[in-house]
Amino acid sequence: QVQLVESGGGSVQAGGSLRLSCAVFGITYSTYSTRRMGWFRQVPGEEREGVATIDSAGMTTYTDSVKGRFTISKDNTKPTLYLQMNSLKPEDTAMYYCAADPTFRVGYALSRVGFDYWGQGTQVTVSS
């Protein structure tokens, strides 16, 4: 059973930084290293949107609003996904979710296709 556990959320002022982590359980490192993973976010009453993904070939995709500010990466030694968030803005306030695709998949950008496993979310609040 694959489980994803996010951490690192919190409250910061605009311009600040946070690093989200997503620990992946129930999967070997060799499998994790070649699986597509992503970060999504959601505010109440709105659709969950893709923030950043990294596919099985290591290609990263970002939604336009976070390009140049956020960086998605995989830990090279353990099954953990990160989202480094810099220059945070109030509009980045949301619940952030980690997602994992159990299938080797290249491309698909920010699509939710294939993301069968989700974490419980971690709240990010940015004040002006």
N, CA, C and O atoms as CSV, one atom per row, in Angstrom:
chain,resi,resn,atom,element,x,y,z
A,1,GLN,N,N,0.837,-1.185,0.000
A,1,GLN,CA,C,0.000,0.000,0.000
A,1,GLN,C,C,0.881,1.247,0.000
A,1,GLN,O,O,1.661,1.458,0.929
A,2,VAL,N,N,0.761,2.055,-1.014
A,2,VAL,CA,C,1.559,3.268,-1.114
A,2,VAL,C,C,0.919,4.376,-0.291
A,2,VAL,O,O,-0.287,4.607,-0.380
A,3,GLN,N,N,1.723,5.055,0.502
A,3,GLN,CA,C,1.240,6.182,1.287
A,3,GLN,C,C,2.160,7.376,1.075
A,3,GLN,O,O,3.380,7.239,0.988
A,4,LEU,N,N,1.550,8.533,0.994
A,4,LEU,CA,C,2.286,9.778,0.827
A,4,LEU,C,C,2.013,10.667,2.029
A,4,LEU,O,O,0.857,10.844,2.413
A,5,VAL,N,N,3.038,11.222,2.622
A,5,VAL,CA,C,2.886,12.063,3.801
A,5,VAL,C,C,3.608,13.379,3.558
A,5,VAL,O,O,4.834,13.427,3.454
A,6,GLU,N,N,2.813,14.457,3.468
A,6,GLU,CA,C,3.392,15.782,3.237
A,6,GLU,C,C,3.740,16.457,4.554
A,6,GLU,O,O,3.153,16.165,5.596
A,7,SER,N,N,4.695,17.357,4.487
A,7,SER,CA,C,5.053,18.191,5.633
A,7,SER,C,C,5.698,19.464,5.104
A,7,SER,O,O,6.031,19.565,3.924
A,8,GLY,N,N,5.867,20.429,5.994
A,8,GLY,CA,C,6.563,21.649,5.622
A,8,GLY,C,C,5.690,22.865,5.384
A,8,GLY,O,O,6.196,23.965,5.162
A,9,GLY,N,N,4.381,22.670,5.430
A,9,GLY,CA,C,3.498,23.816,5.247
A,9,GLY,C,C,3.545,24.738,6.455
A,9,GLY,O,O,4.141,24.404,7.479
A,10,GLY,N,N,2.916,25.897,6.329
A,10,GLY,CA,C,2.889,26.852,7.423
A,10,GLY,C,C,2.426,28.210,6.956
A,10,GLY,O,O,1.895,28.371,5.857
A,11,SER,N,N,2.643,29.186,7.825
A,11,SER,CA,C,2.251,30.564,7.536
A,11,SER,C,C,3.495,31.422,7.372
A,11,SER,O,O,4.389,31.408,8.219
A,12,VAL,N,N,3.543,32.160,6.285
A,12,VAL,CA,C,4.673,33.044,6.022
A,12,VAL,C,C,4.162,34.360,5.462
A,12,VAL,O,O,3.023,34.457,5.007
A,13,GLN,N,N,5.010,35.360,5.500
A,13,GLN,CA,C,4.670,36.631,4.881
A,13,GLN,C,C,5.063,36.597,3.412
A,13,GLN,O,O,5.926,35.825,2.993
A,14,ALA,N,N,4.410,37.450,2.648
A,14,ALA,CA,C,4.727,37.548,1.227
A,14,ALA,C,C,6.224,37.809,1.045
A,14,ALA,O,O,6.828,38.607,1.762
A,15,GLY,N,N,6.798,37.116,0.070
A,15,GLY,CA,C,8.228,37.219,-0.179
A,15,GLY,C,C,9.039,36.146,0.506
A,15,GLY,O,O,10.219,35.967,0.207
A,16,GLY,N,N,8.415,35.432,1.423
A,16,GLY,CA,C,9.110,34.393,2.153
A,16,GLY,C,C,9.213,33.092,1.385
A,16,GLY,O,O,8.784,32.996,0.235
A,17,SER,N,N,9.788,32.092,2.037
A,17,SER,CA,C,10.015,30.797,1.407
A,17,SER,C,C,9.547,29.663,2.310
A,17,SER,O,O,9.511,29.790,3.534
A,18,LEU,N,N,9.193,28.561,1.676
A,18,LEU,CA,C,8.864,27.322,2.371
A,18,LEU,C,C,9.351,26.172,1.505
A,18,LEU,O,O,9.422,26.295,0.282
A,19,ARG,N,N,9.684,25.056,2.136
A,19,ARG,CA,C,9.983,23.834,1.398
A,19,ARG,C,C,9.051,22.735,1.867
A,19,ARG,O,O,9.067,22.342,3.034
A,20,LEU,N,N,8.247,22.249,0.951
A,20,LEU,CA,C,7.354,21.139,1.229
A,20,LEU,C,C,8.076,19.834,0.952
A,20,LEU,O,O,8.867,19.730,0.014
A,21,SER,N,N,7.791,18.835,1.786
A,21,SER,CA,C,8.341,17.491,1.594
A,21,SER,C,C,7.206,16.493,1.491
A,21,SER,O,O,6.142,16.678,2.081
A,22,CYS,N,N,7.442,15.443,0.742
A,22,CYS,CA,C,6.453,14.370,0.594
A,22,CYS,C,C,7.202,13.049,0.708
A,22,CYS,O,O,7.903,12.641,-0.218
A,23,ALA,N,N,7.051,12.394,1.837
A,23,ALA,CA,C,7.674,11.097,2.047
A,23,ALA,C,C,6.788,10.007,1.460
A,23,ALA,O,O,5.579,9.988,1.694
A,24,VAL,N,N,7.387,9.104,0.700
A,24,VAL,CA,C,6.649,8.041,0.033
A,24,VAL,C,C,6.935,6.720,0.730
A,24,VAL,O,O,8.090,6.313,0.853
A,25,PHE,N,N,5.886,6.054,1.183
A,25,PHE,CA,C,6.019,4.769,1.859
A,25,PHE,C,C,5.370,3.675,1.018
A,25,PHE,O,O,4.433,3.919,0.258
A,26,GLY,N,N,5.907,2.440,1.180
A,26,GLY,CA,C,5.337,1.295,0.485
A,26,GLY,C,C,5.831,1.125,-0.931
A,26,GLY,O,O,5.186,0.477,-1.756
A,27,ILE,N,N,6.982,1.714,-1.208
A,27,ILE,CA,C,7.536,1.647,-2.552
A,27,ILE,C,C,9.053,1.602,-2.432
A,27,ILE,O,O,9.629,2.267,-1.570
A,28,THR,N,N,9.701,0.823,-3.290
A,28,THR,CA,C,11.156,0.792,-3.237
A,28,THR,C,C,11.730,2.061,-3.851
A,28,THR,O,O,11.062,2.736,-4.633
A,29,TYR,N,N,12.965,2.380,-3.495
A,29,TYR,CA,C,13.579,3.577,-4.035
A,29,TYR,C,C,13.725,3.475,-5.547
A,29,TYR,O,O,13.506,4.454,-6.260
A,30,SER,N,N,14.094,2.299,-6.040
A,30,SER,CA,C,14.305,2.143,-7.478
A,30,SER,C,C,13.017,2.390,-8.251
A,30,SER,O,O,13.048,2.951,-9.347
A,31,THR,N,N,11.886,1.976,-7.687
A,31,THR,CA,C,10.601,2.240,-8.343
A,31,THR,C,C,10.248,3.715,-8.243
A,31,THR,O,O,9.861,4.339,-9.231
A,32,TYR,N,N,10.386,4.270,-7.038
A,32,TYR,CA,C,10.069,5.685,-6.829
A,32,TYR,C,C,10.848,6.574,-7.783
A,32,TYR,O,O,10.307,7.539,-8.323
A,33,SER,N,N,12.136,6.246,-7.993
A,33,SER,CA,C,13.001,7.127,-8.770
A,33,SER,C,C,12.569,7.251,-10.218
A,33,SER,O,O,12.958,8.199,-10.900
A,34,THR,N,N,11.761,6.297,-10.706
A,34,THR,CA,C,11.337,6.347,-12.104
A,34,THR,C,C,9.848,6.593,-12.260
A,34,THR,O,O,9.300,6.388,-13.343
A,35,ARG,N,N,9.192,7.026,-11.208
A,35,ARG,CA,C,7.768,7.284,-11.275
A,35,ARG,C,C,7.463,8.771,-11.320
A,35,ARG,O,O,8.129,9.586,-10.681
A,36,ARG,N,N,6.448,9.096,-12.086
A,36,ARG,CA,C,5.990,10.484,-12.192
A,36,ARG,C,C,5.360,10.904,-10.871
A,36,ARG,O,O,4.576,10.164,-10.276
A,37,MET,N,N,5.717,12.103,-10.425
A,37,MET,CA,C,5.163,12.634,-9.187
A,37,MET,C,C,4.834,14.100,-9.375
A,37,MET,O,O,5.326,14.752,-10.296
A,38,GLY,N,N,3.984,14.613,-8.477
A,38,GLY,CA,C,3.592,16.001,-8.658
A,38,GLY,C,C,3.063,16.643,-7.397
A,38,GLY,O,O,2.768,15.984,-6.399
A,39,TRP,N,N,2.957,17.937,-7.481
A,39,TRP,CA,C,2.347,18.756,-6.427
A,39,TRP,C,C,1.132,19.475,-7.011
A,39,TRP,O,O,1.191,20.053,-8.096
A,40,PHE,N,N,0.043,19.425,-6.270
A,40,PHE,CA,C,-1.195,20.099,-6.644
A,40,PHE,C,C,-1.625,20.977,-5.483
A,40,PHE,O,O,-1.158,20.796,-4.359
A,41,ARG,N,N,-2.508,21.923,-5.747
A,41,ARG,CA,C,-3.018,22.757,-4.667
A,41,ARG,C,C,-4.493,23.052,-4.891
A,41,ARG,O,O,-5.002,23.004,-6.011
A,42,GLN,N,N,-5.153,23.357,-3.794
A,42,GLN,CA,C,-6.590,23.598,-3.867
A,42,GLN,C,C,-7.003,24.589,-2.796
A,42,GLN,O,O,-6.565,24.509,-1.648
A,43,VAL,N,N,-7.853,25.524,-3.192
A,43,VAL,CA,C,-8.479,26.426,-2.240
A,43,VAL,C,C,-9.951,26.070,-2.179
A,43,VAL,O,O,-10.499,25.571,-3.163
A,44,PRO,N,N,-10.605,26.308,-1.060
A,44,PRO,CA,C,-12.012,25.926,-0.919
A,44,PRO,C,C,-12.869,26.500,-2.039
A,44,PRO,O,O,-12.766,27.682,-2.367
A,45,GLY,N,N,-13.708,25.661,-2.619
A,45,GLY,CA,C,-14.623,26.103,-3.654
A,45,GLY,C,C,-14.036,26.130,-5.048
A,45,GLY,O,O,-14.722,26.481,-6.008
A,46,GLU,N,N,-12.773,25.764,-5.165
A,46,GLU,CA,C,-12.146,25.770,-6.485
A,46,GLU,C,C,-11.608,24.379,-6.835
A,46,GLU,O,O,-11.455,23.511,-5.976
A,47,GLU,N,N,-11.331,24.205,-8.124
A,47,GLU,CA,C,-10.764,22.944,-8.598
A,47,GLU,C,C,-9.321,22.797,-8.105
A,47,GLU,O,O,-8.608,23.780,-7.902
A,48,ARG,N,N,-8.919,21.540,-7.920
A,48,ARG,CA,C,-7.528,21.274,-7.583
A,48,ARG,C,C,-6.687,21.514,-8.833
A,48,ARG,O,O,-7.001,20.996,-9.904
A,49,GLU,N,N,-5.640,22.284,-8.701
A,49,GLU,CA,C,-4.822,22.615,-9.869
A,49,GLU,C,C,-3.406,22.062,-9.726
A,49,GLU,O,O,-2.862,21.964,-8.626
A,50,GLY,N,N,-2.836,21.710,-10.855
A,50,GLY,CA,C,-1.465,21.231,-10.880
A,50,GLY,C,C,-0.498,22.384,-10.686
A,50,GLY,O,O,-0.628,23.425,-11.330
A,51,VAL,N,N,0.459,22.201,-9.810
A,51,VAL,CA,C,1.471,23.218,-9.550
A,51,VAL,C,C,2.775,22.848,-10.251
A,51,VAL,O,O,3.357,23.663,-10.967
A,52,ALA,N,N,3.224,21.620,-10.040
A,52,ALA,CA,C,4.477,21.172,-10.638
A,52,ALA,C,C,4.476,19.657,-10.697
A,52,ALA,O,O,3.979,18.993,-9.788
A,53,THR,N,N,5.032,19.113,-11.767
A,53,THR,CA,C,5.185,17.671,-11.891
A,53,THR,C,C,6.584,17.348,-12.401
A,53,THR,O,O,7.249,18.167,-13.035
A,54,ILE,N,N,7.005,16.113,-12.096
A,54,ILE,CA,C,8.259,15.600,-12.630
A,54,ILE,C,C,7.953,14.214,-13.163
A,54,ILE,O,O,7.501,13.348,-12.414
A,55,ASP,N,N,8.196,13.992,-14.454
A,55,ASP,CA,C,7.767,12.728,-15.045
A,55,ASP,C,C,8.864,11.669,-14.909
A,55,ASP,O,O,9.907,11.912,-14.301
A,56,SER,N,N,8.611,10.501,-15.480
A,56,SER,CA,C,9.534,9.379,-15.306
A,56,SER,C,C,10.880,9.602,-15.983
A,56,SER,O,O,11.846,8.901,-15.683
A,57,ALA,N,N,10.954,10.560,-16.884
A,57,ALA,CA,C,12.225,10.895,-17.538
A,57,ALA,C,C,12.919,12.060,-16.857
A,57,ALA,O,O,13.992,12.492,-17.277
A,58,GLY,N,N,12.289,12.569,-15.791
A,58,GLY,CA,C,12.887,13.687,-15.074
A,58,GLY,C,C,12.496,15.055,-15.591
A,58,GLY,O,O,12.999,16.071,-15.111
A,59,MET,N,N,11.594,15.089,-16.574
A,59,MET,CA,C,11.149,16.366,-17.110
A,59,MET,C,C,10.192,17.037,-16.138
A,59,MET,O,O,9.267,16.405,-15.628
A,60,THR,N,N,10.418,18.308,-15.887
A,60,THR,CA,C,9.567,19.047,-14.961
A,60,THR,C,C,8.649,19.998,-15.719
A,60,THR,O,O,8.997,20.523,-16.776
A,61,THR,N,N,7.471,20.200,-15.147
A,61,THR,CA,C,6.491,21.127,-15.701
A,61,THR,C,C,5.937,21.956,-14.562
A,61,THR,O,O,5.681,21.439,-13.475
A,62,TYR,N,N,5.749,23.252,-14.812
A,62,TYR,CA,C,5.232,24.158,-13.796
A,62,TYR,C,C,4.050,24.933,-14.348
A,62,TYR,O,O,4.006,25.256,-15.535
A,63,THR,N,N,3.105,25.225,-13.491
A,63,THR,CA,C,2.048,26.124,-13.908
A,63,THR,C,C,2.655,27.521,-14.042
A,63,THR,O,O,3.606,27.860,-13.338
A,64,ASP,N,N,2.107,28.318,-14.938
A,64,ASP,CA,C,2.724,29.604,-15.270
A,64,ASP,C,C,2.933,30.508,-14.059
A,64,ASP,O,O,3.929,31.227,-13.977
A,65,SER,N,N,1.999,30.469,-13.130
A,65,SER,CA,C,2.048,31.410,-12.011
A,65,SER,C,C,3.195,31.150,-11.039
A,65,SER,O,O,3.511,32.011,-10.217
A,66,VAL,N,N,3.827,29.968,-11.120
A,66,VAL,CA,C,4.915,29.665,-10.177
A,66,VAL,C,C,6.265,29.535,-10.855
A,66,VAL,O,O,7.278,29.339,-10.183
A,67,LYS,N,N,6.296,29.641,-12.161
A,67,LYS,CA,C,7.571,29.513,-12.882
A,67,LYS,C,C,8.571,30.547,-12.394
A,67,LYS,O,O,8.253,31.727,-12.252
A,68,GLY,N,N,9.793,30.075,-12.139
A,68,GLY,CA,C,10.838,30.961,-11.646
A,68,GLY,C,C,10.833,31.135,-10.144
A,68,GLY,O,O,11.774,31.698,-9.584
A,69,ARG,N,N,9.785,30.659,-9.476
A,69,ARG,CA,C,9.693,30.790,-8.014
A,69,ARG,C,C,9.703,29.441,-7.310
A,69,ARG,O,O,10.263,29.319,-6.220
A,70,PHE,N,N,9.094,28.429,-7.913
A,70,PHE,CA,C,8.988,27.104,-7.301
A,70,PHE,C,C,9.892,26.118,-8.030
A,70,PHE,O,O,10.113,26.235,-9.235
A,71,THR,N,N,10.414,25.142,-7.282
A,71,THR,CA,C,11.238,24.092,-7.871
A,71,THR,C,C,10.823,22.745,-7.300
A,71,THR,O,O,10.815,22.553,-6.084
A,72,ILE,N,N,10.482,21.820,-8.178
A,72,ILE,CA,C,10.157,20.455,-7.763
A,72,ILE,C,C,11.409,19.600,-7.932
A,72,ILE,O,O,12.160,19.758,-8.894
A,73,SER,N,N,11.620,18.695,-6.982
A,73,SER,CA,C,12.796,17.837,-7.079
A,73,SER,C,C,12.557,16.547,-6.311
A,73,SER,O,O,11.718,16.478,-5.412
A,74,LYS,N,N,13.319,15.525,-6.691
A,74,LYS,CA,C,13.299,14.250,-5.985
A,74,LYS,C,C,14.599,14.083,-5.221
A,74,LYS,O,O,15.675,14.418,-5.717
A,75,ASP,N,N,14.486,13.562,-4.012
A,75,ASP,CA,C,15.677,13.237,-3.241
A,75,ASP,C,C,16.395,12.074,-3.928
A,75,ASP,O,O,15.761,11.117,-4.372
A,76,ASN,N,N,17.708,12.168,-4.008
A,76,ASN,CA,C,18.475,11.121,-4.685
A,76,ASN,C,C,18.824,9.934,-3.802
A,76,ASN,O,O,19.387,8.946,-4.274
A,77,THR,N,N,18.487,10.032,-2.517
A,77,THR,CA,C,18.890,8.958,-1.604
A,77,THR,C,C,17.719,8.264,-0.923
A,77,THR,O,O,17.880,7.188,-0.349
A,78,LYS,N,N,16.551,8.873,-0.985
A,78,LYS,CA,C,15.383,8.288,-0.324
A,78,LYS,C,C,14.131,8.725,-1.066
A,78,LYS,O,O,14.141,9.742,-1.760
A,79,PRO,N,N,13.048,7.960,-0.926
A,79,PRO,CA,C,11.824,8.277,-1.668
A,79,PRO,C,C,11.083,9.475,-1.078
A,79,PRO,O,O,10.097,9.322,-0.358
A,80,THR,N,N,11.574,10.657,-1.395
A,80,THR,CA,C,10.972,11.887,-0.901
A,80,THR,C,C,10.961,12.927,-2.018
A,80,THR,O,O,11.962,13.139,-2.701
A,81,LEU,N,N,9.833,13.555,-2.184
A,81,LEU,CA,C,9.635,14.601,-3.173
A,81,LEU,C,C,9.619,15.949,-2.467
A,81,LEU,O,O,9.109,16.060,-1.352
A,82,TYR,N,N,10.172,16.972,-3.107
A,82,TYR,CA,C,10.213,18.300,-2.513
A,82,TYR,C,C,9.563,19.330,-3.434
A,82,TYR,O,O,9.469,19.143,-4.647
A,83,LEU,N,N,9.122,20.413,-2.819
A,83,LEU,CA,C,8.702,21.596,-3.556
A,83,LEU,C,C,9.280,22.796,-2.824
A,83,LEU,O,O,8.797,23.180,-1.759
A,84,GLN,N,N,10.315,23.381,-3.403
A,84,GLN,CA,C,10.897,24.597,-2.853
A,84,GLN,C,C,10.107,25.784,-3.377
A,84,GLN,O,O,9.992,25.974,-4.587
A,85,MET,N,N,9.567,26.575,-2.476
A,85,MET,CA,C,8.719,27.706,-2.854
A,85,MET,C,C,9.358,28.993,-2.366
A,85,MET,O,O,9.475,29.216,-1.161
A,86,ASN,N,N,9.768,29.833,-3.290
A,86,ASN,CA,C,10.374,31.116,-2.972
A,86,ASN,C,C,9.488,32.264,-3.441
A,86,ASN,O,O,8.578,32.073,-4.249
A,87,SER,N,N,9.764,33.445,-2.928
A,87,SER,CA,C,9.002,34.643,-3.313
A,87,SER,C,C,7.502,34.387,-3.248
A,87,SER,O,O,6.765,34.691,-4.186
A,88,LEU,N,N,7.075,33.838,-2.157
A,88,LEU,CA,C,5.663,33.461,-2.020
A,88,LEU,C,C,4.750,34.681,-2.068
A,88,LEU,O,O,5.097,35.768,-1.604
A,89,LYS,N,N,3.578,34.461,-2.642
A,89,LYS,CA,C,2.569,35.513,-2.795
A,89,LYS,C,C,1.290,35.084,-2.080
A,89,LYS,O,O,1.065,33.888,-1.890
A,90,PRO,N,N,0.461,36.026,-1.687
A,90,PRO,CA,C,-0.814,35.651,-1.044
A,90,PRO,C,C,-1.644,34.698,-1.899
A,90,PRO,O,O,-2.350,33.845,-1.361
A,91,GLU,N,N,-1.569,34.828,-3.205
A,91,GLU,CA,C,-2.351,33.943,-4.079
A,91,GLU,C,C,-1.821,32.510,-4.110
A,91,GLU,O,O,-2.444,31.638,-4.716
A,92,ASP,N,N,-0.674,32.254,-3.463
A,92,ASP,CA,C,-0.189,30.885,-3.326
A,92,ASP,C,C,-0.840,30.158,-2.158
A,92,ASP,O,O,-0.638,28.958,-1.977
A,93,THR,N,N,-1.617,30.882,-1.372
A,93,THR,CA,C,-2.306,30.277,-0.231
A,93,THR,C,C,-3.241,29.177,-0.700
A,93,THR,O,O,-4.107,29.405,-1.544
A,94,ALA,N,N,-3.062,27.980,-0.148
A,94,ALA,CA,C,-3.862,26.818,-0.554
A,94,ALA,C,C,-3.446,25.610,0.270
A,94,ALA,O,O,-2.452,25.644,0.995
A,95,MET,N,N,-4.228,24.538,0.145
A,95,MET,CA,C,-3.797,23.239,0.636
A,95,MET,C,C,-2.985,22.601,-0.483
A,95,MET,O,O,-3.438,22.532,-1.625
A,96,TYR,N,N,-1.809,22.146,-0.158
A,96,TYR,CA,C,-0.921,21.540,-1.148
A,96,TYR,C,C,-0.897,20.019,-0.958
A,96,TYR,O,O,-0.742,19.508,0.151
A,97,TYR,N,N,-1.056,19.322,-2.086
A,97,TYR,CA,C,-1.109,17.864,-2.076
A,97,TYR,C,C,0.010,17.282,-2.935
A,97,TYR,O,O,0.338,17.802,-4.001
A,98,CYS,N,N,0.576,16.202,-2.445
A,98,CYS,CA,C,1.548,15.424,-3.194
A,98,CYS,C,C,0.804,14.273,-3.876
A,98,CYS,O,O,-0.151,13.727,-3.323
A,99,ALA,N,N,1.246,13.916,-5.069
A,99,ALA,CA,C,0.615,12.827,-5.797
A,99,ALA,C,C,1.663,11.964,-6.476
A,99,ALA,O,O,2.720,12.445,-6.886
A,100,ALA,N,N,1.347,10.669,-6.589
A,100,ALA,CA,C,2.266,9.721,-7.208
A,100,ALA,C,C,1.549,8.876,-8.246
A,100,ALA,O,O,0.404,8.468,-8.054
A,101,ASP,N,N,2.233,8.625,-9.335
A,101,ASP,CA,C,1.709,7.810,-10.437
A,101,ASP,C,C,2.424,6.460,-10.395
A,101,ASP,O,O,3.651,6.429,-10.489
A,102,PRO,N,N,1.708,5.350,-10.259
A,102,PRO,CA,C,2.367,4.052,-10.138
A,102,PRO,C,C,2.940,3.517,-11.444
A,102,PRO,O,O,3.611,2.485,-11.455
A,103,THR,N,N,2.677,4.213,-12.536
A,103,THR,CA,C,3.080,3.742,-13.863
A,103,THR,C,C,4.225,4.586,-14.408
A,103,THR,O,O,4.261,5.800,-14.207
A,104,PHE,N,N,5.157,3.939,-15.095
A,104,PHE,CA,C,6.205,4.684,-15.786
A,104,PHE,C,C,5.530,5.527,-16.862
A,104,PHE,O,O,4.900,4.990,-17.773
A,105,ARG,N,N,5.664,6.850,-16.753
A,105,ARG,CA,C,4.918,7.730,-17.649
A,105,ARG,C,C,5.743,8.953,-17.975
A,105,ARG,O,O,6.269,9.617,-17.081
A,106,VAL,N,N,5.854,9.245,-19.243
A,106,VAL,CA,C,6.595,10.419,-19.700
A,106,VAL,C,C,5.611,11.401,-20.307
A,106,VAL,O,O,4.675,11.017,-21.008
A,107,GLY,N,N,5.840,12.672,-20.025
A,107,GLY,CA,C,4.952,13.708,-20.536
A,107,GLY,C,C,3.782,13.917,-19.599
A,107,GLY,O,O,3.906,13.758,-18.384
A,108,TYR,N,N,2.656,14.272,-20.167
A,108,TYR,CA,C,1.391,14.496,-19.460
A,108,TYR,C,C,1.366,15.794,-18.686
A,108,TYR,O,O,0.340,16.132,-18.095
A,109,ALA,N,N,2.481,16.546,-18.668
A,109,ALA,CA,C,2.534,17.888,-18.075
A,109,ALA,C,C,1.866,17.911,-16.699
A,109,ALA,O,O,2.267,17.168,-15.803
A,110,LEU,N,N,0.842,18.769,-16.528
A,110,LEU,CA,C,0.181,18.936,-15.236
A,110,LEU,C,C,-1.114,18.135,-15.132
A,110,LEU,O,O,-1.903,18.343,-14.209
A,111,SER,N,N,-1.333,17.222,-16.076
A,111,SER,CA,C,-2.555,16.429,-16.052
A,111,SER,C,C,-2.618,15.552,-14.805
A,111,SER,O,O,-1.596,15.073,-14.313
A,112,ARG,N,N,-3.828,15.352,-14.307
A,112,ARG,CA,C,-4.020,14.460,-13.160
A,112,ARG,C,C,-4.095,12.994,-13.584
A,112,ARG,O,O,-4.195,12.106,-12.737
A,113,VAL,N,N,-4.048,12.741,-14.878
A,113,VAL,CA,C,-4.089,11.375,-15.382
A,113,VAL,C,C,-2.954,10.564,-14.769
A,113,VAL,O,O,-1.796,10.980,-14.800
A,114,GLY,N,N,-3.290,9.413,-14.218
A,114,GLY,CA,C,-2.281,8.516,-13.687
A,114,GLY,C,C,-1.943,8.714,-12.230
A,114,GLY,O,O,-1.343,7.831,-11.617
A,115,PHE,N,N,-2.306,9.839,-11.658
A,115,PHE,CA,C,-1.978,10.088,-10.248
A,115,PHE,C,C,-3.006,9.359,-9.364
A,115,PHE,O,O,-4.050,9.908,-9.011
A,116,ASP,N,N,-2.683,8.138,-9.028
A,116,ASP,CA,C,-3.593,7.299,-8.256
A,116,ASP,C,C,-3.414,7.441,-6.746
A,116,ASP,O,O,-4.308,7.083,-5.979
A,117,TYR,N,N,-2.274,7.956,-6.321
A,117,TYR,CA,C,-1.995,8.053,-4.893
A,117,TYR,C,C,-1.827,9.527,-4.490
A,117,TYR,O,O,-1.148,10.306,-5.160
A,118,TRP,N,N,-2.475,9.873,-3.368
A,118,TRP,CA,C,-2.468,11.258,-2.903
A,118,TRP,C,C,-2.171,11.316,-1.418
A,118,TRP,O,O,-2.551,10.421,-0.663
A,119,GLY,N,N,-1.486,12.379,-1.000
A,119,GLY,CA,C,-1.283,12.619,0.410
A,119,GLY,C,C,-2.486,13.329,1.010
A,119,GLY,O,O,-3.469,13.611,0.324
A,120,GLN,N,N,-2.390,13.612,2.302
A,120,GLN,CA,C,-3.512,14.236,3.016
A,120,GLN,C,C,-3.488,15.757,2.893
A,120,GLN,O,O,-4.469,16.421,3.227
A,121,GLY,N,N,-2.388,16.305,2.423
A,121,GLY,CA,C,-2.291,17.738,2.214
A,121,GLY,C,C,-1.596,18.464,3.348
A,121,GLY,O,O,-1.614,18.025,4.498
A,122,THR,N,N,-0.986,19.581,3.000
A,122,THR,CA,C,-0.368,20.461,3.989
A,122,THR,C,C,-0.727,21.897,3.625
A,122,THR,O,O,-0.622,22.295,2.465
A,123,GLN,N,N,-1.149,22.668,4.617
A,123,GLN,CA,C,-1.664,24.014,4.371
A,123,GLN,C,C,-0.522,25.025,4.261
A,123,GLN,O,O,0.398,25.042,5.080
A,124,VAL,N,N,-0.605,25.855,3.241
A,124,VAL,CA,C,0.317,26.972,3.059
A,124,VAL,C,C,-0.495,28.255,3.081
A,124,VAL,O,O,-1.440,28.411,2.308
A,125,THR,N,N,-0.129,29.172,3.963
A,125,THR,CA,C,-0.827,30.449,4.073
A,125,THR,C,C,0.194,31.574,3.951
A,125,THR,O,O,1.164,31.636,4.706
A,126,VAL,N,N,-0.041,32.457,2.990
A,126,VAL,CA,C,0.871,33.579,2.746
A,126,VAL,C,C,0.118,34.873,3.007
A,126,VAL,O,O,-0.904,35.141,2.374
A,127,SER,N,N,0.615,35.666,3.928
A,127,SER,CA,C,-0.043,36.922,4.278
A,127,SER,C,C,0.680,38.090,3.618
A,127,SER,O,O,1.889,38.050,3.388
A,128,SER,N,N,-0.093,39.129,3.320
A,128,SER,CA,C,0.484,40.300,2.635
A,128,SER,C,C,1.056,41.292,3.625
A,128,SER,O,O,1.579,42.332,3.226
